[in-house]
Structures are given as structure tokens and as C-alpha cells.
Amino acid sequence: MKKCDICGENPATIRVRQVDKSGTSTEVEVCADCARKKGISGVETIKIDITKVLAEIRSKVDEEDKKLICDGCGMSFAEFKRLGRLGCSSCYTSFAERLEPIVRRIQGAGQHVGKTTKSGRKQARERMSVRRLREDLKTAIQDEDYEKAAELRDQLNRAEENAGG
């Protein structure tokens, strides 16, 4: 196992990538202690050992898992449980119902937004809110629920102003 790039003693458990304004990327691998000392956020929130989750998943293969097959690569959900990784991008869609609880358990959320600054997270939430409101508005119009559509239109206008368009 690789040693921490900062202290050189403890095993590196976190890979940190920094991208500057010109797009140049610098990567270091650090231990949890050095990450905390350097103020790298999110270290305290990592509470789950992914290898334990994958081992638990592997132990629970049943007949239904063997029948659930990806349309893209032909991998079964049972194979995913055995290997611990998906075969192609279509697997995410084919196995969505079964993957969501696993992703929630590992990441603490059902949708991965990525690491970003607080202002970046706020902007991402605002964009998702705008997208959700647009979908709800479209549904309300299709259902001919014009009163709800008007409310959603107003919420959408406010959300777009807050999100910057």
C-alpha cells in the first residue's frame, strides 16, 4: 500500500486532486490524519468501509440476481456482486433499482454531485431544483392541472433568477 505523500509513514487512504485556474492538475495521496491537519473536508464523513459493503453484497447473491441482465454488456447483477464493479454504462440503468440503496449506503446520498466548494454545491442544488421544477411543470401541463402549472411556473421563474438563468 502506498504511503502518505505528506508524512511518509501512514498508509495513504485519500487521493486529493487540485486543479488550478489554468487547468493543471496536481494529485497527492494522503493519510486521514494529514488530510484532517491540512483542512481537507469530508474526511470525517467517511464512516463506511467499502470493502465490507462489497463483501456483504457478494454474500447475498440469489436467483433473481442471476436473471437480472444488463442490456448493454450482458452482465448479470450476480456477476456485479461477485466482481464488485459494473460492466458498462448501461449497467447503471439496467440495475438502477438495486444499485440505488448500495450507492446511498456508500455515499450517504442517492445522487452523486461530486466534491466542490460550498458555493458550487449551492449552485448544483439550484440547477437540480430548476430541472425538477421544469419536469413538474411539464407534467402538470400534460395533466391539464393549470392551477398547479401556474404555481410551478412562478416557482421556476424565481429559481431561475436565483440560479442565474
C-alpha positions in Angstrom: 0.0 0.0 0.0 1.3 3.5 -0.9 2.5 5.7 2.0 1.2 9.2 2.6 2.8 11.8 0.4 2.9 14.3 3.4 4.1 12.3 6.4 5.6 9.3 4.6 4.6 7.0 7.4 0.9 6.1 7.4 -0.8 4.3 4.5 -2.4 6.7 2.1 -6.2 6.4 2.2 -7.3 9.5 0.3 -6.4 10.8 -3.1 -6.6 14.6 -3.4 -6.7 16.3 -6.7 -6.3 20.1 -7.1 -6.9 21.8 -10.4 -5.7 25.4 -10.8 -7.2 28.1 -13.0 -5.1 27.1 -16.0 -6.4 23.5 -15.7 -3.2 22.0 -14.4 -4.0 19.1 -12.1 -1.9 18.1 -9.1 -2.6 14.9 -7.2 -1.4 13.7 -3.8 -2.2 10.7 -1.7 -2.5 11.3 2.0 -3.5 9.5 5.2 -6.6 10.6 7.1 -4.6 12.3 9.8 -2.7 14.5 7.4 -5.8 15.3 5.5 -7.5 16.5 8.7 -4.5 18.6 9.6 -4.4 20.2 6.2 -8.1 21.0 6.4 -9.3 18.7 3.7 -13.0 18.5 4.3 -15.1 15.4 4.1 -12.6 13.1 5.9 -14.8 12.8 9.0 -17.8 11.8 6.9 -16.2 8.7 5.6 -17.6 6.2 8.1 -18.1 3.1 6.0 -15.6 0.5 4.8 -16.4 -0.1 1.1 -14.8 -3.5 1.2 -17.2 -4.6 3.9 -20.1 -3.3 1.9 -18.9 -5.2 -1.2 -18.3 -8.4 0.8 -21.8 -8.2 2.1 -23.2 -7.6 -1.4 -21.3 -10.6 -2.7 -22.7 -12.9 0.0 -26.3 -12.1 -0.9 -26.5 -13.5 -4.5 -29.8 -15.1 -5.2 -31.6 -16.5 -8.3 -33.2 -13.1 -9.1 -29.7 -11.6 -9.3 -28.8 -14.1 -12.0 -31.9 -13.3 -14.1 -31.3 -9.5 -14.0 -29.1 -8.9 -17.1 -27.7 -5.6 -18.5 -28.9 -4.8 -22.0 -25.6 -3.2 -22.9 -23.0 -5.8 -22.0 -24.9 -8.8 -20.9 -23.5 -8.8 -17.3 -25.9 -10.2 -14.6 -26.4 -8.5 -11.3 -25.0 -11.6 -9.7 -21.7 -11.0 -11.6 -21.7 -7.4 -10.4 -22.0 -8.7 -6.8 -19.2 -11.2 -7.4 -16.8 -8.7 -9.2 -17.7 -5.5 -7.3 -17.8 -3.4 -10.5 -20.1 -2.8 -13.4 -19.5 -3.9 -16.9 -20.6 -0.8 -18.8 -22.5 2.5 -18.5 -25.8 0.7 -19.4 -25.5 -1.3 -16.2 -26.4 1.8 -14.2 -29.7 1.9 -16.0 -30.3 -1.8 -16.0 -29.6 -2.3 -12.3 -30.8 1.2 -11.1 -33.4 -0.1 -8.7 -30.9 -2.4 -7.0 -27.9 0.0 -7.2 -29.6 3.0 -5.5 -29.6 1.5 -2.0 -26.0 0.5 -2.4 -25.0 4.0 -3.6 -27.0 5.6 -0.8 -25.2 3.4 1.8 -21.7 4.1 0.5 -22.1 7.8 -0.4 -24.8 8.8 2.0 -26.9 10.1 -0.9 -28.7 8.7 -4.0 -27.2 11.2 -6.4 -23.5 11.9 -6.7 -22.8 15.6 -7.3 -19.0 15.4 -6.8 -16.7 17.3 -4.5 -17.0 21.0 -4.8 -16.9 24.2 -2.7 -19.9 25.3 -0.7 -20.9 27.8 -3.4 -20.5 25.1 -6.0 -22.8 22.7 -4.1 -25.4 25.5 -3.7 -25.3 26.2 -7.5 -25.6 22.5 -8.2 -28.7 22.2 -5.9 -30.2 25.3 -7.6 -29.7 23.8 -11.1 -31.2 20.5 -9.9 -34.2 22.4 -8.4 -34.7 24.2 -11.7 -34.6 20.9 -13.6 -37.1 19.3 -11.2 -39.4 22.2 -11.5 -39.3 22.1 -15.3 -40.2 18.4 -15.2 -43.1 19.0 -12.7 -44.4 21.9 -14.8 -44.4 19.7 -17.9 -46.3 17.0 -16.1 -48.8 19.5 -14.7 -49.5 20.8 -18.2 -49.8 17.3 -19.6 -52.3 16.5 -16.8 -54.1 19.8 -17.6 -53.7 20.9 -14.0 -53.3 24.6 -15.0 -53.5 26.0 -11.4 -50.6 23.9 -10.3 -48.8 24.7 -13.6 -49.1 28.4 -12.8 -47.7 27.9 -9.3 -44.8 25.9 -10.7 -44.2 28.5 -13.4 -43.8 31.2 -10.8 -41.5 28.9 -8.6 -39.5 28.1 -11.8 -39.1 31.8 -12.6 -37.8 32.6 -9.1 -35.5 29.5 -9.1 -34.0 30.5 -12.5 -33.4 34.0 -11.2 -31.6 32.6 -8.2 -29.6 30.1 -10.3 -28.5 32.7 -12.7 -30.6 31.7 -15.7 
